[in-house]
């Protein structure tokens, strides 16, 4: 493993005297104590891509904030959970940090774990995907059909020939798929038309991206959009789920690089994420763009922790 930092001291919280009242901080163990497969949390302590994308820096401290919010949540899993530490980007070398994250994700997958990566800016996505791609390339001779499901206000399909940033990861993945001769399957739900240029919408159309805008995700449309998501998943062998917390309304997730004036409420987001989890094809997940410097009452960290709780239920 290439993780630079490990701090189990963040895993503290309430202890209840009643039987069967465990919380995350009482159960999670360091990865080097792993004796069977489980969920493995790994932080990507980096906002270099956010800086390159002219966003608000601060996501570098998100992994610790998310762990702290998760620590006191109730434990409902059967299989274990591990903390694999953080990959950092202290020297500004974004590509190297992504490569280290990819190597660690591949190791976790090979050990049978379900990796959940705690970003960091959305540049985390390129490192996460590279790890899954490396693992699959080493385990099968077939061309893997990886479906990327991104809940996000932004496509993050900016042209990476200018600069690698939090706005380019899925364009980078598209290029990597083309180089490998792999299909590029990408669904982006929660897109804000006001926050994405016409050029980005054209690029999404050219890449045959499944697009659902934030204003289109309503209580009345939720089942139909869920069916669209199911149909997308049916065309894939493996699913990588990435959640940019700025997909949520600013009132629910104020601590992000680019708060959303509209967004998709958590009450509508959770049923869609649950469909992805129940598909049986989910191999890897990450959360991105939490910025503790702008979080009010730790709302965003608490939302991130709840989403991890949701993603890891029944494990």
ABEGO torsion letter per residue (X at the ends): XABABBBAAABBEBBBABBGABBAAAABBBAAABABBBBBBBBBBBAAAAAAAGBBBGAAAAAAAAAAAAAABBBABABBBBBAEBBBBAAGBAAAAAAAAAAAAAAAAAAGBBBBBBOEBAAAAAAAAAAAAAAAAAABABBBBBBBBBBBABAGABBAAABBBAAAAAAAAAAAAAAAGBBBBBBBBGBBAAABBAAAAAAAAAAGBBBBBAAABBAAAAAAAAAAAAAAAAABABBBBBBBAAABBAAABABBABBBABEBBAAAAAAAAAAAAAAGABABBBBBGBBAAABBGGAAAAAAAAAAAAAABGX
